[in-house]
Amino acid sequence: MGLLVRAMTADDCDAVAAVRIGGWRWAYAGLMPQAYLDAMSVEEDAADQRARLNGTGTTDSRVVNVVAERAGTVVGWGCLGPCRDPDVPDGAGELYALYVGPGHVSTGVGRALARTLVERAAVDGFSSLVLWVLKENDRARRFYEKAGFTPDGAEEPFDVGGALVPEVRYARSLTRAG
C-alpha cells in the first residue's frame, strides 16, 4: 500500500502520541528503565502535542512536524527545527524525533520520513542537521548512518526517570537539494 508523508495536523495528535509511545516502548526496551516506559501516557503525550501545535506550548515557528500515513492510518512521525545545542554552529537544524509504529519498522516508513525531513531542513535553509540517539541503540544508529549521518564525537547522558542513559550526537551537512 502507498505511503503518504504530509504535514501533521491537530487531528493527528492522538495517533502521533500512540506511535511515539509505542516506538519508545519497542525501541528502548532494555535500554531504559521499564518502569519509565510503562508509565508513559498516550493521553498526556497527545495533550502535549496539541498544545505545541496550537501555539500554547513552547515551540519555535520553524519547527516542522510530519506524519507518515498508510491507508489512512498514521504509522510514523518526525519533527525537526533549529538546533538546541550551543556548541553547534549557527544555521544548524536538529532532528528532534523520528518514530515508526512497531508494526511498521523496516517497511520504508522511517526512510520516507528521514528523506522528507532532510529535504525540508535543506529547503528551510539549515546548513546541517544533527540528532541525538541512544548510544546502545544499534538499530537506530545503523538507520541514521544509512541516511547519511555520522557521529560527531559529542556524547551526553540523558536522564530517564533517574537513570542516566548515554546518547551520542550524529550530524550531516545539507545542500539546497538535501
ROZA-580816 format. One record per residue: residue in one letter; x, y, z of N, C-alpha, C in turn. Coordinates in steps of 0.001 Angstrom, whole numbers. Layout:
BEGIN
r tifi=A; nxx=X; nyy=Y; nzz=Z; caxx=X; cayy=Y; cazz=Z; cxx=X; cyy=Y; czz=Z
...
***
This chain:
BEGIN
r tifi=M; nxx=827; nyy=-1182; nzz=0; caxx=0; cayy=0; cazz=0; cxx=868; cyy=1242; czz=0
r tifi=G; nxx=352; nyy=2320; nzz=-590; caxx=1100; cayy=3554; cazz=-704; cxx=1316; cyy=4239; czz=626
r tifi=L; nxx=2367; nyy=5001; nzz=675; caxx=2733; cayy=5751; cazz=1872; cxx=2675; cyy=7225; czz=1538
r tifi=L; nxx=2025; nyy=8003; nzz=2375; caxx=1922; cayy=9441; cazz=2207; cxx=2611; cyy=10104; czz=3385
r tifi=V; nxx=3583; nyy=10978; nzz=3106; caxx=4196; cayy=11787; cazz=4158; cxx=3646; cyy=13192; czz=3968
r tifi=R; nxx=3063; nyy=13724; nzz=5046; caxx=2397; cayy=15025; cazz=4970; cxx=2575; cyy=15790; czz=6271
r tifi=A; nxx=2206; nyy=17055; nzz=6244; caxx=2271; cayy=17878; cazz=7448; cxx=1315; cyy=17322; czz=8501
r tifi=M; nxx=1761; nyy=17362; nzz=9735; caxx=933; cayy=16931; cazz=10849; cxx=-115; cyy=17997; czz=11138
r tifi=T; nxx=-1319; nyy=17562; nzz=11515; caxx=-2380; cayy=18471; cazz=11932; cxx=-2785; cyy=18137; czz=13364
r tifi=A; nxx=-3589; nyy=18999; nzz=13958; caxx=-4070; cayy=18759; cazz=15318; cxx=-4879; cyy=17464; czz=15393
r tifi=D; nxx=-5523; nyy=17091; nzz=14303; caxx=-6297; cayy=15840; cazz=14285; cxx=-5408; cyy=14602; czz=14400
r tifi=D; nxx=-4117; nyy=14747; nzz=14168; caxx=-3179; cayy=13627; cazz=14223; cxx=-2591; cyy=13393; czz=15608
r tifi=C; nxx=-2854; nyy=14272; nzz=16559; caxx=-2152; cayy=14217; cazz=17845; cxx=-2310; cyy=12896; czz=18583
r tifi=D; nxx=-3523; nyy=12329; nzz=18611; caxx=-3702; cayy=11044; cazz=19300; cxx=-2906; cyy=9938; czz=18618
r tifi=A; nxx=-2955; nyy=9905; nzz=17293; caxx=-2234; cayy=8865; cazz=16545; cxx=-722; cyy=9046; czz=16691
r tifi=V; nxx=-252; nyy=10287; nzz=16655; caxx=1182; cayy=10545; cazz=16817; cxx=1637; cyy=10121; czz=18206
r tifi=A; nxx=852; nyy=10431; nzz=19212; caxx=1210; cayy=10022; cazz=20576; cxx=1287; cyy=8500; czz=20681
r tifi=A; nxx=358; nyy=7802; nzz=20063; caxx=385; cayy=6340; cazz=20093; cxx=1624; cyy=5801; czz=19384
r tifi=V; nxx=1991; nyy=6401; nzz=18253; caxx=3198; cayy=5988; cazz=17526; cxx=4433; cyy=6260; czz=18374
r tifi=R; nxx=4496; nyy=7453; nzz=18969; caxx=5671; cayy=7826; cazz=19761; cxx=5828; cyy=6923; czz=20986
r tifi=I; nxx=4775; nyy=6743; nzz=21738; caxx=4862; cayy=5915; cazz=22941; cxx=5131; cyy=4453; czz=22555
r tifi=G; nxx=4445; nyy=3960; nzz=21541; caxx=4701; cayy=2597; cazz=21070; cxx=6132; cyy=2438; czz=20590
r tifi=G; nxx=6635; nyy=3456; nzz=19892; caxx=8018; cayy=3435; cazz=19420; cxx=9011; cyy=3409; czz=20567
r tifi=W; nxx=8777; nyy=4236; nzz=21583; caxx=9653; cayy=4237; cazz=22753; cxx=9649; cyy=2863; czz=23413
r tifi=R; nxx=8477; nyy=2336; nzz=23654; caxx=8387; cayy=1052; cazz=24371; cxx=9040; cyy=-75; czz=23589
r tifi=W; nxx=8934; nyy=-39; nzz=22270; caxx=9527; cayy=-1083; cazz=21438; cxx=11031; cyy=-898; czz=21304
r tifi=A; nxx=11446; nyy=303; nzz=20917; caxx=12861; cayy=549; cazz=20611; cxx=13745; cyy=624; czz=21849
r tifi=Y; nxx=13193; nyy=1071; nzz=22962; caxx=14025; cayy=1320; cazz=24139; cxx=13889; cyy=259; czz=25223
r tifi=A; nxx=13137; nyy=-792; nzz=24955; caxx=13040; cayy=-1883; cazz=25929; cxx=14440; cyy=-2438; czz=26183
r tifi=G; nxx=14814; nyy=-2508; nzz=27451; caxx=16144; cayy=-2992; cazz=27818; cxx=17209; cyy=-1911; czz=27783
r tifi=L; nxx=16892; nyy=-747; nzz=27218; caxx=17854; cayy=357; cazz=27156; cxx=17519; cyy=1469; czz=28152
r tifi=M; nxx=16275; nyy=1468; nzz=28615; caxx=15788; cayy=2455; cazz=29584; cxx=15039; cyy=1708; czz=30678
r tifi=P; nxx=14861; nyy=2350; nzz=31829; caxx=14096; cayy=1684; cazz=32890; cxx=12685; cyy=1329; czz=32412
r tifi=Q; nxx=12313; nyy=71; nzz=32581; caxx=10999; cayy=-389; cazz=32128; cxx=9870; cyy=353; czz=32837
r tifi=A; nxx=10060; nyy=695; nzz=34098; caxx=9021; cayy=1420; cazz=34838; cxx=8735; cyy=2771; czz=34182
r tifi=Y; nxx=9761; nyy=3419; nzz=33666; caxx=9577; cayy=4697; cazz=32966; cxx=8759; cyy=4489; czz=31692
r tifi=L; nxx=9124; nyy=3473; nzz=30921; caxx=8399; cayy=3193; cazz=29679; cxx=6945; cyy=2833; czz=29962
r tifi=D; nxx=6718; nyy=2026; nzz=30990; caxx=5359; cayy=1611; cazz=31337; cxx=4503; cyy=2786; czz=31790
r tifi=A; nxx=5119; nyy=3780; nzz=32404; caxx=4370; cayy=4922; cazz=32939; cxx=4025; cyy=5962; czz=31874
r tifi=M; nxx=4584; nyy=5848; nzz=30686; caxx=4296; cayy=6826; cazz=29637; cxx=2813; cyy=6773; czz=29282
r tifi=S; nxx=2233; nyy=7949; nzz=29062; caxx=801; cayy=8054; cazz=28807; cxx=525; cyy=8619; czz=27417
r tifi=V; nxx=-202; nyy=7868; nzz=26614; caxx=-587; cayy=8339; cazz=25280; cxx=-1459; cyy=9593; czz=25414
r tifi=E; nxx=-2356; nyy=9597; nzz=26386; caxx=-3255; cayy=10739; cazz=26566; cxx=-2475; cyy=12016; czz=26901
r tifi=E; nxx=-1511; nyy=11915; nzz=27834; caxx=-703; cayy=13086; cazz=28192; cxx=152; cyy=13540; czz=27021
r tifi=D; nxx=724; nyy=12592; nzz=26300; caxx=1554; cayy=12937; cazz=25156; cxx=715; cyy=13623; czz=24076
r tifi=A; nxx=-484; nyy=13138; nzz=23828; caxx=-1369; cayy=13759; cazz=22833; cxx=-1720; cyy=15182; czz=23251
r tifi=A; nxx=-1976; nyy=15397; nzz=24538; caxx=-2284; cayy=16747; cazz=25023; cxx=-1080; cyy=17668; czz=24826
r tifi=D; nxx=126; nyy=17162; nzz=25093; caxx=1333; cayy=17965; cazz=24870; cxx=1497; cyy=18304; czz=23385
r tifi=Q; nxx=1257; nyy=17329; nzz=22529; caxx=1355; cayy=17555; cazz=21078; cxx=358; cyy=18638; czz=20649
r tifi=R; nxx=-878; nyy=18540; nzz=21132; caxx=-1911; cayy=19522; cazz=20793; cxx=-1497; cyy=20923; czz=21232
r tifi=A; nxx=-965; nyy=21031; nzz=22446; caxx=-551; cayy=22340; cazz=22968; cxx=541; cyy=22949; czz=22087
r tifi=R; nxx=1505; nyy=22134; nzz=21674; caxx=2583; cayy=22651; cazz=20815; cxx=2035; cyy=23088; czz=19457
r tifi=L; nxx=1175; nyy=22282; nzz=18863; caxx=630; cayy=22628; cazz=17546; cxx=-295; cyy=23837; czz=17598
r tifi=N; nxx=-1012; nyy=24003; nzz=18713; caxx=-1932; cayy=25128; cazz=18841; cxx=-1255; cyy=26400; czz=19317
r tifi=G; nxx=57; nyy=26317; nzz=19552; caxx=794; cayy=27501; cazz=19950; cxx=716; cyy=27827; czz=21422
r tifi=T; nxx=95; nyy=26969; nzz=22232; caxx=27; cayy=27238; cazz=23662; cxx=1213; cyy=26628; czz=24399
r tifi=G; nxx=1917; nyy=25716; nzz=23734; caxx=3146; cayy=25160; cazz=24309; cxx=4317; cyy=25988; czz=23819
r tifi=T; nxx=5494; nyy=25680; nzz=24297; caxx=6655; cayy=26432; cazz=23856; cxx=7231; cyy=25770; czz=22617
r tifi=T; nxx=7095; nyy=26422; nzz=21495; caxx=7652; cayy=25888; cazz=20255; cxx=8080; cyy=27034; czz=19357
r tifi=D; nxx=9035; nyy=26794; nzz=18548; caxx=9542; cayy=27751; cazz=17580; cxx=8720; cyy=27623; czz=16297
r tifi=S; nxx=8441; nyy=28725; nzz=15660; caxx=7635; cayy=28686; cazz=14431; cxx=8337; cyy=27923; czz=13312
r tifi=R; nxx=9651; nyy=27672; nzz=13456; caxx=10392; cayy=26938; cazz=12428; cxx=10369; cyy=25424; czz=12645
r tifi=V; nxx=9649; nyy=24976; nzz=13664; caxx=9541; cayy=23544; cazz=13929; cxx=8594; cyy=22926; czz=12902
r tifi=V; nxx=9023; nyy=21799; nzz=12340; caxx=8257; cayy=21085; cazz=11322; cxx=7883; cyy=19716; czz=11874
r tifi=N; nxx=6597; nyy=19390; nzz=11805; caxx=6092; cayy=18067; cazz=12189; cxx=5469; cyy=17425; czz=10968
r tifi=V; nxx=5856; nyy=16188; nzz=10680; caxx=5263; cayy=15451; cazz=9571; cxx=4831; cyy=14072; czz=10063
r tifi=V; nxx=3843; nyy=13529; nzz=9379; caxx=3405; cayy=12168; cazz=9671; cxx=3506; cyy=11336; czz=8406
r tifi=A; nxx=3677; nyy=10050; nzz=8606; caxx=3605; cayy=9080; cazz=7512; cxx=2293; cyy=8343; czz=7698
r tifi=E; nxx=1551; nyy=8280; nzz=6615; caxx=221; cayy=7678; cazz=6660; cxx=133; cyy=6580; czz=5614
r tifi=R; nxx=-430; nyy=5457; nzz=6028; caxx=-649; cayy=4341; cazz=5113; cxx=-2112; cyy=3920; czz=5255
r tifi=A; nxx=-2834; nyy=3928; nzz=4146; caxx=-4252; cayy=3552; cazz=4128; cxx=-5054; cyy=4343; czz=5164
r tifi=G; nxx=-4729; nyy=5634; nzz=5299; caxx=-5475; cayy=6498; cazz=6205; cxx=-5082; cyy=6399; czz=7660
r tifi=T; nxx=-4071; nyy=5614; nzz=7982; caxx=-3628; cayy=5424; cazz=9361; cxx=-2222; cyy=5996; czz=9527
r tifi=V; nxx=-2038; nyy=6814; nzz=10563; caxx=-717; cayy=7362; cazz=10863; cxx=158; cyy=6233; czz=11399
r tifi=V; nxx=1294; nyy=5996; nzz=10726; caxx=2199; cayy=4910; cazz=11112; cxx=3592; cyy=5417; czz=11486
r tifi=G; nxx=3822; nyy=6734; nzz=11352; caxx=5117; cayy=7299; cazz=11698; cxx=5005; cyy=8796; czz=11893
r tifi=W; nxx=5989; nyy=9351; nzz=12589; caxx=6009; cayy=10785; cazz=12882; cxx=7455; cyy=11252; czz=12995
r tifi=G; nxx=7707; nyy=12450; nzz=12514; caxx=9024; cayy=13058; cazz=12645; cxx=8897; cyy=14544; czz=12884
r tifi=C; nxx=9926; nyy=15101; nzz=13508; caxx=9903; cayy=16514; cazz=13876; cxx=11319; cyy=17083; czz=13799
r tifi=L; nxx=11446; nyy=18294; nzz=13268; caxx=12738; cayy=18973; cazz=13223; cxx=12552; cyy=20451; czz=13471
r tifi=G; nxx=13654; nyy=21102; nzz=13785; caxx=13648; cayy=22543; cazz=13999; cxx=15069; cyy=23020; czz=14230
r tifi=P; nxx=15221; nyy=24250; nzz=14714; caxx=16559; cayy=24778; cazz=14970; cxx=17293; cyy=23950; czz=16021
r tifi=C; nxx=18586; nyy=23817; nzz=15847; caxx=19400; cayy=23049; cazz=16788; cxx=19424; cyy=23744; czz=18142
r tifi=R; nxx=19290; nyy=22949; nzz=19199; caxx=19280; cayy=23476; cazz=20565; cxx=20647; cyy=23419; czz=21233
r tifi=D; nxx=21644; nyy=22835; nzz=20575; caxx=22958; cayy=22653; cazz=21189; cxx=23812; cyy=23911; czz=21001
r tifi=P; nxx=24321; nyy=24483; nzz=22094; caxx=25106; cayy=25721; cazz=21973; cxx=26465; cyy=25531; czz=21291
r tifi=D; nxx=26976; nyy=24304; nzz=21224; caxx=28293; cayy=24083; cazz=20628; cxx=28231; cyy=23788; czz=19129
r tifi=V; nxx=27047; nyy=23842; nzz=18547; caxx=26876; cayy=23578; cazz=17122; cxx=26821; cyy=24930; czz=16399
r tifi=P; nxx=27471; nyy=25043; nzz=15247; caxx=27472; cayy=26326; cazz=14536; cxx=26060; cyy=26823; czz=14209
r tifi=D; nxx=25910; nyy=28142; nzz=14192; caxx=24639; cayy=28750; cazz=13807; cxx=24210; cyy=28225; czz=12446
r tifi=G; nxx=22914; nyy=28113; nzz=12275; caxx=22377; cayy=27661; cazz=10995; cxx=22089; cyy=26176; czz=10937
r tifi=A; nxx=22408; nyy=25460; nzz=12014; caxx=22146; cayy=24014; cazz=12039; cxx=20715; cyy=23749; czz=12475
r tifi=G; nxx=20171; nyy=22680; nzz=11944; caxx=18874; cayy=22195; cazz=12377; cxx=19068; cyy=20957; czz=13218
r tifi=E; nxx=17991; nyy=20520; nzz=13841; caxx=18050; cayy=19317; cazz=14665; cxx=16843; cyy=18439; czz=14362
r tifi=L; nxx=17093; nyy=17182; nzz=14138; caxx=16026; cayy=16200; cazz=14009; cxx=15651; cyy=15818; czz=15437
r tifi=Y; nxx=14540; nyy=16381; nzz=15910; caxx=14134; cayy=16165; cazz=17295; cxx=13578; cyy=14769; czz=17519
r tifi=A; nxx=12877; nyy=14236; nzz=16534; caxx=12213; cayy=12948; cazz=16729; cxx=11930; cyy=12292; czz=15392
r tifi=L; nxx=12002; nyy=10975; nzz=15393; caxx=11579; cayy=10172; cazz=14251; cxx=11157; cyy=8824; czz=14824
r tifi=Y; nxx=9858; nyy=8552; nzz=14778; caxx=9329; cayy=7311; cazz=15326; cxx=8412; cyy=6638; czz=14328
r tifi=V; nxx=8477; nyy=5324; nzz=14326; caxx=7642; cayy=4493; cazz=13470; cxx=6925; cyy=3498; czz=14372
r tifi=G; nxx=5653; nyy=3281; nzz=14099; caxx=4908; cayy=2287; cazz=14872; cxx=5595; cyy=940; czz=14784
r tifi=P; nxx=5661; nyy=195; nzz=15885; caxx=6382; cayy=-1077; cazz=15901; cxx=6010; cyy=-2033; czz=14775
r tifi=G; nxx=4783; nyy=-2065; nzz=14358; caxx=4369; cayy=-2967; cazz=13286; cxx=4773; cyy=-2495; czz=11903
r tifi=H; nxx=5399; nyy=-1330; nzz=11824; caxx=5771; cayy=-754; cazz=10526; cxx=7277; cyy=-536; czz=10376
r tifi=V; nxx=8048; nyy=-1041; nzz=11330; caxx=9505; cayy=-944; cazz=11262; cxx=9997; cyy=-1788; czz=10086
r tifi=S; nxx=10992; nyy=-1304; nzz=9387; caxx=11609; cayy=-1986; cazz=8238; cxx=10656; cyy=-2131; czz=7048
r tifi=T; nxx=9714; nyy=-1183; nzz=6918; caxx=8802; cayy=-1193; cazz=5769; cxx=8984; cyy=34; czz=4882
r tifi=G; nxx=9986; nyy=876; nzz=5179; caxx=10223; cayy=2078; cazz=4389; cxx=9657; cyy=3348; czz=5002
r tifi=V; nxx=8892; nyy=3229; nzz=6073; caxx=8289; cayy=4402; cazz=6706; cxx=9368; cyy=5325; czz=7264
r tifi=G; nxx=10302; nyy=4778; nzz=8012; caxx=11379; cayy=5592; cazz=8585; cxx=12215; cyy=6257; czz=7514
r tifi=R; nxx=12541; nyy=5514; nzz=6455; caxx=13334; cayy=6093; cazz=5358; cxx=12590; cyy=7246; czz=4704
r tifi=A; nxx=11287; nyy=7083; nzz=4484; caxx=10497; cayy=8151; cazz=3865; cxx=10436; cyy=9384; czz=4768
r tifi=L; nxx=10254; nyy=9177; nzz=6061; caxx=10241; cayy=10306; cazz=6988; cxx=11598; cyy=11005; czz=7021
r tifi=A; nxx=12673; nyy=10231; nzz=7123; caxx=14014; cayy=10817; cazz=7170; cxx=14303; cyy=11610; czz=5906
r tifi=R; nxx=13993; nyy=11049; nzz=4748; caxx=14227; cayy=11730; cazz=3477; cxx=13441; cyy=13044; czz=3421
r tifi=T; nxx=12178; nyy=13006; nzz=3808; caxx=11344; cayy=14204; cazz=3789; cxx=11890; cyy=15270; czz=4732
r tifi=L; nxx=12287; nyy=14874; nzz=5928; caxx=12781; cayy=15845; cazz=6904; cxx=14123; cyy=16428; czz=6496
r tifi=V; nxx=15000; nyy=15621; nzz=5928; caxx=16287; cayy=16142; cazz=5447; cxx=16051; cyy=17148; czz=4316
r tifi=E; nxx=15183; nyy=16798; nzz=3390; caxx=14868; cayy=17717; cazz=2288; cxx=14257; cyy=19009; czz=2808
r tifi=R; nxx=13343; nyy=18894; nzz=3753; caxx=12696; cayy=20073; cazz=4314; cxx=13700; cyy=20955; czz=5046
r tifi=A; nxx=14604; nyy=20352; nzz=5803; caxx=15626; cayy=21124; cazz=6517; cxx=16487; cyy=21911; czz=5537
r tifi=A; nxx=16846; nyy=21284; nzz=4428; caxx=17654; cayy=21974; cazz=3410; cxx=16869; cyy=23128; czz=2783
r tifi=V; nxx=15633; nyy=22879; nzz=2422; caxx=14782; cayy=23925; cazz=1827; cxx=14594; cyy=25080; czz=2802
r tifi=D; nxx=14482; nyy=24773; nzz=4081; caxx=14298; cayy=25809; cazz=5093; cxx=15592; cyy=26553; czz=5420
r tifi=G; nxx=16693; nyy=26168; nzz=4766; caxx=17936; cayy=26915; cazz=4900; cxx=18889; cyy=26448; czz=5975
r tifi=F; nxx=18623; nyy=25322; nzz=6599; caxx=19574; cayy=24809; cazz=7584; cxx=20806; cyy=24302; czz=6844
r tifi=S; nxx=21987; nyy=24574; nzz=7395; caxx=23243; cayy=24178; cazz=6758; cxx=23640; cyy=22740; czz=7088
r tifi=S; nxx=23153; nyy=22258; nzz=8206; caxx=23429; cayy=20891; cazz=8638; cxx=22275; cyy=20445; czz=9517
r tifi=L; nxx=22279; nyy=19161; nzz=9817; caxx=21224; cayy=18590; cazz=10648; cxx=21887; cyy=17663; czz=11654
r tifi=V; nxx=21551; nyy=17817; nzz=12928; caxx=22078; cayy=16948; cazz=13977; cxx=20919; cyy=16195; czz=14621
r tifi=L; nxx=21262; nyy=15137; nzz=15333; caxx=20273; cayy=14377; cazz=16100; cxx=20996; cyy=13668; czz=17223
r tifi=W; nxx=20242; nyy=13306; nzz=18250; caxx=20764; cayy=12534; cazz=19365; cxx=20127; cyy=11155; czz=19341
r tifi=V; nxx=20930; nyy=10133; nzz=19593; caxx=20448; cayy=8751; cazz=19587; cxx=21087; cyy=8024; czz=20772
r tifi=L; nxx=20341; nyy=7102; nzz=21365; caxx=20899; cayy=6329; cazz=22473; cxx=22131; cyy=5570; czz=21991
r tifi=K; nxx=23177; nyy=5658; nzz=22770; caxx=24448; cayy=5035; cazz=22394; cxx=24302; cyy=3535; czz=22148
r tifi=E; nxx=23466; nyy=2869; nzz=22921; caxx=23295; cayy=1421; cazz=22802; cxx=22225; cyy=1018; czz=21791
r tifi=N; nxx=21593; nyy=1979; nzz=21137; caxx=20539; cayy=1667; cazz=20170; cxx=21171; cyy=1412; czz=18795
r tifi=D; nxx=21735; nyy=241; nzz=18646; caxx=22466; cayy=-105; cazz=17426; cxx=21585; cyy=-36; czz=16181
r tifi=R; nxx=20349; nyy=-461; nzz=16293; caxx=19442; cayy=-452; cazz=15139; cxx=19253; cyy=979; czz=14631
r tifi=A; nxx=18968; nyy=1907; nzz=15544; caxx=18765; cayy=3305; cazz=15149; cxx=20063; cyy=3909; czz=14611
r tifi=R; nxx=21170; nyy=3584; nzz=15210; caxx=22449; cayy=4133; cazz=14734; cxx=22732; cyy=3677; czz=13301
r tifi=R; nxx=22478; nyy=2407; nzz=13011; caxx=22660; cayy=1927; cazz=11627; cxx=21703; cyy=2647; czz=10672
r tifi=F; nxx=20459; nyy=2847; nzz=11109; caxx=19470; cayy=3545; cazz=10293; cxx=19964; cyy=4952; czz=9941
r tifi=Y; nxx=20415; nyy=5702; nzz=10934; caxx=20860; cayy=7078; cazz=10679; cxx=22136; cyy=7109; czz=9844
r tifi=E; nxx=23010; nyy=6151; nzz=10038; caxx=24218; cayy=6097; cazz=9210; cxx=23858; cyy=5853; czz=7747
r tifi=K; nxx=22884; nyy=4985; nzz=7485; caxx=22436; cayy=4756; cazz=6104; cxx=21792; cyy=6007; czz=5522
r tifi=A; nxx=21257; nyy=6879; nzz=6388; caxx=20625; cayy=8124; cazz=5945; cxx=21638; cyy=9267; czz=5806
r tifi=G; nxx=22926; nyy=8953; nzz=5954; caxx=23961; cayy=9954; cazz=5724; cxx=24470; cyy=10679; czz=6952
r tifi=F; nxx=24047; nyy=10279; nzz=8131; caxx=24514; cayy=10896; cazz=9369; cxx=25740; cyy=10147; czz=9882
r tifi=T; nxx=26637; nyy=10869; nzz=10552; caxx=27803; cayy=10252; cazz=11179; cxx=27967; cyy=10825; czz=12585
r tifi=P; nxx=28523; nyy=10032; nzz=13501; caxx=28761; cayy=10557; cazz=14851; cxx=29724; cyy=11739; czz=14777
r tifi=D; nxx=29443; nyy=12789; nzz=15555; caxx=30333; cayy=13952; cazz=15521; cxx=31216; cyy=14049; czz=16756
r tifi=G; nxx=31182; nyy=13017; nzz=17607; caxx=32054; cayy=12967; cazz=18779; cxx=31401; cyy=13439; czz=20066
r tifi=A; nxx=30252; nyy=14091; nzz=19992; caxx=29583; cayy=14566; cazz=21201; cxx=28802; cyy=13430; czz=21848
r tifi=E; nxx=28908; nyy=13367; nzz=23163; caxx=28151; cayy=12394; cazz=23949; cxx=27660; cyy=13095; czz=25196
r tifi=E; nxx=26485; nyy=12671; nzz=25677; caxx=25993; cayy=13193; cazz=26949; cxx=24987; cyy=12218; czz=27536
r tifi=P; nxx=24829; nyy=12261; nzz=28851; caxx=23834; cayy=11390; cazz=29475; cxx=22442; cyy=12000; czz=29353
r tifi=F; nxx=21449; nyy=11155; nzz=29205; caxx=20054; cayy=11549; cazz=29118; cxx=19383; cyy=10986; czz=30363
r tifi=D; nxx=18784; nyy=11852; nzz=31174; caxx=18148; cayy=11426; cazz=32418; cxx=16762; cyy=10874; czz=32120
r tifi=V; nxx=16592; nyy=9592; nzz=32359; caxx=15315; cayy=8921; cazz=32109; cxx=14837; cyy=8324; czz=33426
r tifi=G; nxx=13923; nyy=9017; nzz=34064; caxx=13383; cayy=8513; cazz=35320; cxx=14439; cyy=8283; czz=36376
r tifi=G; nxx=15456; nyy=9124; nzz=36405; caxx=16521; cayy=8997; cazz=37394; cxx=17692; cyy=8134; czz=36954
r tifi=A; nxx=17586; nyy=7476; nzz=35827; caxx=18696; cayy=6685; cazz=35287; cxx=19361; cyy=7481; czz=34172
r tifi=L; nxx=20675; nyy=7487; nzz=34159; caxx=21405; cayy=8187; cazz=33105; cxx=21688; cyy=7221; czz=31962
r tifi=V; nxx=21150; nyy=7560; nzz=30798; caxx=21298; cayy=6737; cazz=29600; cxx=22165; cyy=7517; czz=28616
r tifi=P; nxx=23318; nyy=6969; nzz=28196; caxx=24203; cayy=7724; cazz=27304; cxx=23631; cyy=7882; czz=25895
r tifi=E; nxx=23805; nyy=9088; nzz=25360; caxx=23422; cayy=9398; cazz=23986; cxx=24641; cyy=9885; czz=23228
r tifi=V; nxx=24615; nyy=9706; nzz=21915; caxx=25643; cayy=10237; cazz=21027; cxx=24957; cyy=11118; czz=19995
r tifi=R; nxx=25691; nyy=12130; nzz=19548; caxx=25146; cayy=13040; cazz=18543; cxx=25665; cyy=12661; czz=17166
r tifi=Y; nxx=24774; nyy=12696; nzz=16210; caxx=25092; cayy=12458; cazz=14803; cxx=24828; cyy=13749; czz=14039
r tifi=A; nxx=25510; nyy=13920; nzz=12908; caxx=25328; cayy=15123; cazz=12100; cxx=25502; cyy=14785; czz=10627
r tifi=R; nxx=24945; nyy=15651; nzz=9795; caxx=25186; cayy=15571; cazz=8351; cxx=25036; cyy=16969; czz=7775
r tifi=S; nxx=25866; nyy=17240; nzz=6781; caxx=25777; cayy=18517; cazz=6060; cxx=24592; cyy=18464; czz=5116
r tifi=L; nxx=24052; nyy=19628; nzz=4831; caxx=22926; cayy=19730; cazz=3916; cxx=23286; cyy=20647; czz=2752
r tifi=T; nxx=22666; nyy=20370; nzz=1638; caxx=22738; cayy=21266; cazz=484; cxx=21314; cyy=21652; czz=159
r tifi=R; nxx=21138; nyy=22602; nzz=-692; caxx=19783; cayy=23051; cazz=-1051; cxx=18940; cyy=21881; czz=-1542
r tifi=A; nxx=19544; nyy=20887; nzz=-2144; caxx=18817; cayy=19720; cazz=-2647; cxx=18665; cyy=18639; czz=-1586
r tifi=G; nxx=19160; nyy=18878; nzz=-373; caxx=19028; cayy=17882; cazz=699; cxx=20246; cyy=17032; czz=809
***
